[in-house]
Amino acid sequence: MGTKQGVILISQIGLVIINLIIIVFGIVALGIGIWAASTDRGYLSISGDEDKNYDSVAVLLAIVGCFILIVGVIGFVGVICGKRMIGRIMLIVYAVIVAIIIIMVLSGAIAGYAQRDDLKDTFRSDARKTLDETPTRHDYLRAWNDAQRDVHCCGVDSFHDWLNITWYDNNTTGAIPLSCCAKVGGCSGDFITEGEATVSVWNKGCVDEIVDKVSDQIGTVAGISITIGIIMMVAVTMACILGLCNKKDSYEVV
């Protein structure tokens, strides 16, 4: 076996292995995205603005996983088809798509990770607006109650955010919703008073808790994206080698 044939064989085997890895990554990302999208995360509705779509991370992950899965299959078929015209065409398409994906994935991962702090500031501002409007918007009050029960938090930053809000009736201040209750046996009455709050309510604000959950998902997406980007850099190099060699030589797929 000559040097050229050795390079072809190594590139061929390497590309098959890499595309199998890419296919597995695609399936995993698709599965995680579908699971996250189908999980009830109503706590995000305290932002009050559906247009901002804070819940899009899970959907994005599922779409990325599906796309990566398709690309992996294209690359795999391109290698298996070998010197045939369809194989050469698929390797060229594969190399071009992978090069584009590398640029998009890495830039998207970096941008998403860098904007995590902006997400928290925006979410805090939106959440404070909906909390202030709970006296007149029962849907916002319901969203806050759901979020506080699910996430085990209270208010935007703490229970103090509820003290000047007349959510219970038009005259009562200093009332904290029962959904903030942290007692094992529950809290009695229609609401929690300020005097009871220090021992009865969750001591963490909802914004920090919720954004941490979303940031973890963003971190997962960024980590998967960067890993796939690195793998694809190797894959596109091998695809180019095979594509060039297939123009002049034939080889047997192992």
C-alpha positions in Angstrom: 0.0 0.0 0.0 1.5 3.3 -1.1 1.5 6.5 0.9 -1.4 8.0 -1.0 -3.5 4.9 -0.5 -2.6 4.9 3.2 -3.8 8.5 3.5 -7.0 7.7 1.7 -7.6 4.7 3.9 -6.9 6.6 7.2 -9.1 9.5 6.0 -11.9 7.1 5.0 -11.9 5.2 8.3 -11.5 8.4 10.3 -14.4 10.1 8.5 -16.7 7.0 9.1 -15.9 7.1 12.8 -16.3 10.9 13.0 -19.7 10.8 11.3 -20.9 8.0 13.5 -19.9 10.3 16.5 -21.7 13.2 14.8 -24.8 11.1 14.3 -24.8 10.1 17.9 -24.3 13.7 19.0 -27.3 14.7 16.7 -29.5 12.0 18.3 -28.5 13.1 21.8 -29.1 16.8 21.1 -32.4 16.1 19.4 -33.5 13.9 22.4 -32.5 16.5 25.0 -34.2 19.3 23.0 -37.4 17.4 22.7 -37.4 16.5 26.4 -36.6 20.1 27.5 -39.3 21.5 25.1 -41.9 19.1 26.4 -41.1 19.7 30.1 -43.5 22.1 31.8 -41.6 25.3 32.5 -44.5 27.7 33.1 -42.3 29.7 35.4 -40.9 31.5 32.3 -44.3 33.2 31.8 -43.5 35.7 34.6 -41.6 37.6 32.0 -45.0 38.5 30.5 -43.7 38.8 27.0 -44.0 35.8 24.8 -42.3 37.5 21.9 -39.0 37.3 23.7 -39.4 33.5 23.7 -37.0 32.7 26.5 -38.1 29.1 26.0 -36.5 28.9 22.6 -33.3 27.3 23.8 -34.8 23.8 23.9 -36.4 24.2 20.5 -33.1 25.4 19.1 -31.3 22.5 20.5 -33.7 20.1 18.9 -33.4 21.8 15.5 -29.6 21.8 15.8 -29.7 18.1 16.7 -31.9 17.2 13.8 -29.7 19.2 11.3 -26.5 17.6 12.7 -28.0 14.2 12.3 -28.9 14.8 8.7 -25.4 16.1 7.9 -23.8 13.1 9.6 -25.8 10.8 7.5 -24.8 12.7 4.3 -21.1 12.4 5.2 -21.5 8.7 6.1 -23.2 7.9 2.8 -20.5 9.9 0.9 -17.8 7.8 2.4 -19.6 4.5 1.8 -20.4 5.3 -1.8 -16.6 5.8 -2.4 -15.5 6.7 -5.9 -19.0 6.8 -7.4 -20.4 10.2 -8.6 -23.0 10.3 -5.9 -20.2 9.7 -3.3 -18.1 12.6 -4.6 -21.1 14.9 -4.8 -22.2 14.1 -1.3 -18.6 14.6 0.1 -18.5 18.0 -1.6 -21.9 19.0 -0.2 -20.9 17.6 3.1 -17.7 19.7 3.2 -19.4 22.9 2.3 -22.3 22.4 4.8 -19.9 21.4 7.6 -17.7 24.5 6.9 -20.8 26.7 7.2 -22.0 24.9 10.3 -18.6 25.3 12.0 -18.8 29.1 11.5 -22.4 29.3 12.7 -22.1 26.9 15.6 -18.9 28.5 17.1 -20.1 32.1 16.7 -23.6 31.2 18.0 -22.1 29.4 21.0 -19.8 32.2 21.9 -22.6 34.8 21.4 -25.1 32.8 23.5 -22.7 32.3 26.3 -21.6 36.0 26.3 -25.2 37.2 26.5 -26.2 35.3 29.6 -25.8 38.4 31.8 -28.0 40.4 29.4 -30.6 37.7 29.7 -30.8 38.1 33.4 -31.1 41.9 33.3 -33.9 41.7 30.6 -35.7 39.0 32.5 -35.5 40.9 35.8 -36.9 44.0 34.2 -39.8 42.1 32.6 -40.5 40.1 35.8 -40.7 43.3 37.9 -43.3 44.7 35.5 -45.5 41.7 35.7 -45.3 41.6 39.5 -46.3 45.2 39.7 -49.3 44.5 37.6 -50.6 41.5 39.6 -53.3 43.6 41.3 -55.1 44.0 37.9 -53.7 41.0 36.0 -54.9 37.7 37.4 -53.0 35.8 34.7 -49.7 37.4 36.0 -50.6 36.6 39.6 -51.3 33.0 38.5 -48.0 32.8 36.7 -46.1 34.1 39.7 -47.8 31.6 42.0 -46.9 28.8 39.7 -43.3 30.0 39.4 -42.8 30.4 43.1 -44.2 26.9 43.8 -42.2 25.2 41.1 -38.9 26.9 41.5 -39.0 27.5 45.3 -38.4 31.2 45.2 -40.2 34.4 46.2 -40.5 37.7 44.4 -38.2 39.2 41.8 -35.2 39.4 44.2 -36.8 38.5 47.5 -40.1 38.5 49.4 -39.7 42.3 50.0 -40.9 42.8 46.4 -44.5 41.8 47.4 -44.8 44.1 50.5 -46.0 47.2 48.6 -48.1 45.3 46.0 -51.8 45.3 46.7 -52.3 41.9 44.9 -54.7 40.5 47.6 -57.1 43.4 47.4 -57.0 47.1 46.7 -56.2 48.1 50.3 -54.0 45.4 51.8 -50.2 45.8 51.7 -47.5 43.8 53.4 -49.1 40.5 52.1 -47.0 37.8 50.6 -48.6 35.0 48.5 -48.9 31.5 50.0 -46.9 30.2 47.0 -43.8 31.6 48.7 -44.4 29.3 51.7 -41.3 27.3 52.6 -42.7 25.5 55.6 -42.9 21.7 55.4 -46.4 21.7 56.8 -47.5 24.7 54.8 -48.7 28.1 55.8 -52.1 29.1 57.2 -54.4 32.0 56.3 -54.9 33.8 53.0 -51.4 35.2 52.8 -48.1 35.5 54.7 -47.4 38.6 56.7 -44.1 40.5 56.8 -43.4 39.4 60.3 -43.8 35.7 59.4 -41.7 36.0 56.2 -38.2 35.5 57.7 -39.1 32.0 58.8 -41.9 31.1 56.4 -40.9 32.0 52.8 -38.2 31.0 50.3 -35.2 33.3 50.8 -34.2 33.4 47.1 -35.6 35.6 44.4 -37.2 34.0 41.3 -35.1 35.8 38.7 -31.8 34.4 39.8 -33.2 30.9 40.2 -35.0 30.8 36.8 -32.1 32.5 34.8 -29.7 30.0 36.4 -31.8 27.2 35.0 -32.0 28.7 31.5 -28.2 29.5 31.6 -27.5 25.9 32.4 -29.3 25.0 29.2 -27.4 27.7 27.2 -24.2 26.3 28.6 -25.2 22.8 27.5 -25.9 24.0 24.0 -22.6 25.9 23.9 -20.6 23.0 25.1 -22.2 20.6 22.6 -21.8 23.1 19.8 -18.1 23.7 20.5 -17.4 20.0 20.7 -19.2 19.3 17.5 -17.4 22.2 15.8 -14.0 20.8 16.7 -15.0 17.3 15.5 -16.3 18.8 12.3 -13.1 20.7 11.6 -11.4 17.3 11.4 -14.2 15.9 9.4 -14.2 18.6 6.7 -10.4 18.1 6.3 -10.8 14.4 5.7 -13.7 15.0 3.4 -11.6 17.4 1.3 -8.8 14.8 1.1 -11.2 12.1 0.0 -12.9 14.4 -2.5 -9.7 15.4 -4.1 -8.4 11.8 -4.3 -11.6 10.5 -5.8 -11.2 12.7 -8.8 -8.2 10.7 -10.0 -8.1 7.4 -8.2 -10.6 4.7 -7.2 -10.4 3.0 -3.9 -12.3 0.2 -2.1 -14.5 1.1 0.9 -13.4 -0.9 3.9 
